[in-house]
Amino acid sequence: MNGDTMMPWKTLSATLNVGTSTDGWNLAGPAPGEEWEAPRSFYTEVFFAAPFAYPPVVHLSLTGFDIDQAYTSRLVVRALDITANGFKAEISTWHDSRVYSAEVAWLAIGP
């Protein structure tokens, strides 16, 4: 080592539940005048209970969903704009998929 002070790692985790009763939810169908093929994304801010010293590594996993069975199931989750204080969760779909709710577990690891 080069004499730098070592910092302990910490982990934070939680589950995010969003869906048709969440303000701005747009994954149950396209907006008026929008084509079904167009990608649709829902974003929500996640704030850490305690800030990290630096932006952590954030892992998201899909742990549950309610999707219309009459259409193909398409769903992607990603963590964007990660800072020491939180991140933006993106849940997206496309084409004729109708997503009524999603449950996403997240894990943040960092100093």
Backbone as CSV, one residue per row, in Angstrom:
resi,resn,N_x,N_y,N_z,CA_x,CA_y,CA_z,C_x,C_y,C_z
1,MET,0.847,-1.181,0.000,0.000,0.000,0.000,0.886,1.236,0.000
2,ASN,0.324,2.338,-0.378,1.098,3.561,-0.495,0.870,4.523,0.664
3,GLY,0.414,4.028,1.796,0.219,4.878,2.963,-1.174,5.497,3.062
4,ASP,-2.040,5.231,2.089,-3.400,5.757,2.160,-4.139,5.114,3.331
5,THR,-4.996,5.871,3.959,-5.820,5.343,5.031,-6.890,4.442,4.427
6,MET,-7.017,3.256,4.961,-8.046,2.337,4.458,-9.379,2.683,5.091
7,MET,-10.432,2.625,4.288,-11.775,2.904,4.764,-12.567,1.600,4.788
8,PRO,-13.370,1.388,5.820,-14.195,0.170,5.829,-15.289,0.260,4.765
9,TRP,-15.671,-0.895,4.225,-16.757,-0.955,3.261,-18.070,-1.064,4.013
10,LYS,-19.122,-0.534,3.429,-20.434,-0.720,4.018,-21.406,-1.140,2.928
11,THR,-22.488,-1.725,3.346,-23.525,-2.144,2.410,-24.872,-1.618,2.883
12,LEU,-25.681,-1.235,1.929,-27.055,-0.828,2.185,-27.918,-1.559,1.165
13,SER,-29.137,-1.895,1.545,-30.035,-2.569,0.605,-31.477,-2.278,0.981
14,ALA,-32.353,-2.441,0.005,-33.788,-2.254,0.225,-34.533,-2.807,-0.979
15,THR,-35.845,-2.779,-0.885,-36.703,-3.186,-1.986,-37.559,-2.002,-2.399
16,LEU,-37.700,-1.834,-3.686,-38.463,-0.733,-4.276,-39.700,-1.330,-4.937
17,ASN,-40.882,-0.871,-4.545,-42.138,-1.328,-5.139,-42.811,-0.163,-5.841
18,VAL,-43.017,-0.284,-7.148,-43.648,0.777,-7.932,-44.663,0.153,-8.877
19,GLY,-45.628,0.965,-9.310,-46.639,0.450,-10.226,-47.672,1.494,-10.579
20,THR,-48.817,1.025,-11.014,-49.847,1.919,-11.533,-50.315,2.970,-10.523
21,SER,-50.159,2.723,-9.243,-50.549,3.730,-8.252,-49.409,4.704,-7.938
22,THR,-48.268,4.556,-8.598,-47.123,5.448,-8.408,-47.223,6.606,-9.398
23,ASP,-47.072,7.839,-8.917,-47.122,9.004,-9.800,-46.135,8.861,-10.956
24,GLY,-46.612,9.092,-12.162,-45.755,9.059,-13.336,-45.583,7.684,-13.963
25,TRP,-46.203,6.643,-13.391,-46.049,5.293,-13.942,-46.590,5.277,-15.378
26,ASN,-45.787,4.849,-16.320,-46.165,4.886,-17.730,-45.911,3.564,-18.453
27,LEU,-45.772,2.469,-17.707,-45.412,1.202,-18.342,-46.608,0.290,-18.622
28,ALA,-47.817,0.718,-18.237,-49.005,-0.100,-18.476,-49.526,0.076,-19.901
29,GLY,-48.982,1.018,-20.624,-49.379,1.267,-22.006,-48.744,2.550,-22.491
30,PRO,-48.770,2.792,-23.784,-48.138,4.010,-24.304,-48.955,5.256,-23.952
31,ALA,-48.282,6.377,-23.928,-48.959,7.653,-23.717,-49.859,7.927,-24.924
32,PRO,-50.907,8.719,-24.745,-51.775,9.032,-25.886,-50.951,9.583,-27.057
33,GLY,-51.194,9.036,-28.235,-50.491,9.479,-29.430,-49.142,8.807,-29.635
34,GLU,-48.690,7.998,-28.688,-47.402,7.317,-28.779,-47.616,5.925,-29.376
35,GLU,-46.660,5.452,-30.143,-46.737,4.127,-30.732,-46.411,3.055,-29.693
36,TRP,-46.982,1.864,-29.853,-46.694,0.757,-28.958,-45.233,0.351,-29.010
37,GLU,-44.593,0.490,-30.172,-43.210,0.049,-30.322,-42.230,0.925,-29.548
38,ALA,-42.623,2.132,-29.224,-41.714,3.072,-28.564,-41.304,2.559,-27.185
39,PRO,-40.013,2.652,-26.857,-39.581,2.294,-25.499,-40.237,3.222,-24.478
40,ARG,-40.584,2.663,-23.320,-41.150,3.459,-22.233,-40.328,3.190,-20.986
41,SER,-39.935,4.261,-20.311,-39.128,4.128,-19.098,-39.755,4.901,-17.959
42,PHE,-39.689,4.312,-16.781,-40.121,4.973,-15.546,-38.873,5.153,-14.691
43,TYR,-38.720,6.341,-14.112,-37.558,6.649,-13.276,-38.032,7.030,-11.877
44,THR,-37.275,6.582,-10.886,-37.547,6.999,-9.514,-36.228,7.174,-8.778
45,GLU,-36.174,8.178,-7.927,-34.966,8.468,-7.146,-34.931,7.595,-5.901
46,VAL,-33.762,7.058,-5.611,-33.535,6.280,-4.395,-32.460,7.010,-3.598
47,PHE,-32.753,7.313,-2.336,-31.791,7.998,-1.476,-31.315,7.028,-0.405
48,PHE,-30.001,6.960,-0.202,-29.438,6.073,0.804,-29.762,6.585,2.196
49,ALA,-30.004,5.677,3.136,-30.285,6.040,4.527,-29.088,6.753,5.153
50,ALA,-27.891,6.394,4.714,-26.653,7.039,5.162,-25.758,7.168,3.934
51,PRO,-25.184,8.350,3.719,-24.363,8.526,2.511,-23.066,7.729,2.569
52,PHE,-22.563,7.386,1.405,-21.260,6.746,1.272,-20.202,7.834,1.148
53,ALA,-18.936,7.486,1.342,-17.839,8.444,1.175,-17.645,8.765,-0.312
54,TYR,-17.886,7.764,-1.166,-17.764,7.893,-2.618,-18.944,7.152,-3.241
55,PRO,-19.235,7.392,-4.508,-20.317,6.630,-5.131,-20.055,5.116,-5.032
56,PRO,-21.022,4.368,-4.537,-20.849,2.919,-4.388,-21.162,2.181,-5.692
57,VAL,-20.901,0.906,-5.682,-21.382,0.024,-6.743,-22.817,-0.323,-6.373
58,VAL,-23.739,-0.206,-7.328,-25.148,-0.490,-7.060,-25.602,-1.619,-7.980
59,HIS,-26.205,-2.633,-7.375,-26.734,-3.771,-8.118,-28.251,-3.787,-7.957
60,LEU,-28.976,-3.890,-9.065,-30.429,-4.012,-9.036,-30.823,-5.397,-9.528
61,SER,-31.879,-5.933,-8.942,-32.414,-7.202,-9.429,-33.938,-7.149,-9.392
62,LEU,-34.538,-7.719,-10.390,-35.989,-7.792,-10.474,-36.457,-8.938,-9.589
63,THR,-37.281,-8.627,-8.588,-37.735,-9.655,-7.656,-39.224,-9.948,-7.774
64,GLY,-39.944,-9.149,-8.537,-41.364,-9.399,-8.736,-41.926,-8.464,-9.789
65,PHE,-43.048,-8.862,-10.375,-43.692,-8.011,-11.373,-45.133,-8.451,-11.571
66,ASP,-45.926,-7.565,-12.130,-47.280,-7.861,-12.573,-47.343,-7.379,-14.011
67,ILE,-47.362,-8.332,-14.946,-47.341,-8.018,-16.376,-48.530,-8.704,-17.029
68,ASP,-49.196,-8.009,-17.934,-50.337,-8.557,-18.653,-49.904,-9.801,-19.429
69,GLN,-50.529,-10.948,-19.141,-50.133,-12.217,-19.750,-50.537,-12.323,-21.223
70,ALA,-51.383,-11.438,-21.694,-51.814,-11.499,-23.089,-50.741,-10.958,-24.046
71,TYR,-49.697,-10.335,-23.497,-48.648,-9.731,-24.316,-47.293,-10.279,-23.881
72,THR,-46.301,-10.101,-24.722,-44.953,-10.549,-24.394,-44.422,-9.762,-23.204
73,SER,-43.738,-10.457,-22.279,-43.167,-9.812,-21.095,-41.779,-9.278,-21.423
74,ARG,-41.617,-7.973,-21.305,-40.328,-7.326,-21.546,-40.099,-6.337,-20.402
75,LEU,-38.983,-6.476,-19.711,-38.720,-5.600,-18.572,-37.221,-5.524,-18.330
76,VAL,-36.726,-4.317,-18.140,-35.303,-4.078,-17.872,-35.210,-3.138,-16.674
77,VAL,-34.264,-3.396,-15.755,-34.008,-2.497,-14.630,-32.533,-2.087,-14.664
78,ARG,-32.263,-0.805,-14.384,-30.889,-0.296,-14.369,-30.746,0.781,-13.297
79,ALA,-29.537,0.911,-12.777,-29.199,1.994,-11.847,-28.439,3.052,-12.644
80,LEU,-28.888,4.299,-12.550,-28.273,5.407,-13.280,-27.889,6.519,-12.309
81,ASP,-26.998,7.382,-12.745,-26.640,8.596,-11.988,-26.314,8.285,-10.522
82,ILE,-25.451,7.330,-10.302,-25.098,6.904,-8.943,-24.196,7.945,-8.287
83,THR,-24.580,8.390,-7.089,-23.776,9.326,-6.302,-23.584,8.731,-4.910
84,ALA,-22.859,9.423,-4.064,-22.667,8.981,-2.681,-23.974,9.021,-1.887
85,ASN,-24.966,9.766,-2.373,-26.231,9.939,-1.663,-27.387,9.106,-2.189
86,GLY,-27.238,8.532,-3.393,-28.335,7.761,-3.959,-28.135,7.497,-5.437
87,PHE,-29.218,7.102,-6.099,-29.164,6.810,-7.523,-30.564,6.927,-8.113
88,LYS,-30.638,6.858,-9.420,-31.914,6.858,-10.120,-32.147,5.435,-10.644
89,ALA,-33.289,4.852,-10.292,-33.658,3.534,-10.793,-34.492,3.705,-12.050
90,GLU,-34.114,2.991,-13.099,-34.869,3.007,-14.355,-35.504,1.632,-14.553
91,ILE,-36.788,1.632,-14.817,-37.517,0.417,-15.164,-38.116,0.682,-16.529
92,SER,-37.837,-0.183,-17.495,-38.305,0.101,-18.846,-38.868,-1.131,-19.528
93,THR,-39.687,-0.867,-20.542,-40.275,-1.892,-21.385,-40.448,-1.314,-22.778
94,TRP,-40.965,-2.093,-23.702,-41.158,-1.619,-25.062,-42.195,-2.484,-25.764
95,HIS,-42.516,-2.089,-26.974,-43.481,-2.738,-27.853,-44.835,-2.850,-27.149
96,ASP,-45.490,-4.028,-27.156,-46.845,-4.123,-26.620,-46.909,-4.608,-25.173
97,SER,-45.769,-4.681,-24.483,-45.766,-5.128,-23.084,-46.518,-4.148,-22.203
98,ARG,-47.290,-4.691,-21.276,-48.041,-3.875,-20.321,-47.610,-4.295,-18.916
99,VAL,-46.894,-3.418,-18.246,-46.355,-3.700,-16.912,-47.175,-2.899,-15.902
100,TYR,-47.817,-3.597,-14.985,-48.662,-2.936,-13.989,-47.902,-2.630,-12.692
101,SER,-46.884,-3.428,-12.386,-46.052,-3.119,-11.219,-44.741,-3.887,-11.328
102,ALA,-43.765,-3.410,-10.573,-42.465,-4.070,-10.523,-41.903,-3.937,-9.114
103,GLU,-41.228,-4.975,-8.676,-40.518,-4.954,-7.404,-39.045,-5.167,-7.718
104,VAL,-38.219,-4.243,-7.237,-36.792,-4.266,-7.519,-36.017,-4.225,-6.200
105,ALA,-35.122,-5.181,-6.009,-34.242,-5.162,-4.846,-32.928,-4.497,-5.274
106,TRP,-32.357,-3.673,-4.394,-31.067,-3.056,-4.720,-30.085,-3.267,-3.574
107,LEU,-28.810,-3.308,-3.954,-27.729,-3.481,-3.021,-26.634,-2.493,-3.409
108,ALA,-26.194,-1.684,-2.463,-25.115,-0.712,-2.692,-23.942,-1.097,-1.799
109,ILE,-22.744,-1.161,-2.394,-21.525,-1.527,-1.658,-20.465,-0.488,-1.959
110,GLY,-19.864,0.079,-0.923,-18.828,1.067,-1.128,-18.254,1.561,0.175
111,PRO,-17.299,2.480,0.071,-16.669,3.037,1.288,-17.532,4.094,1.944
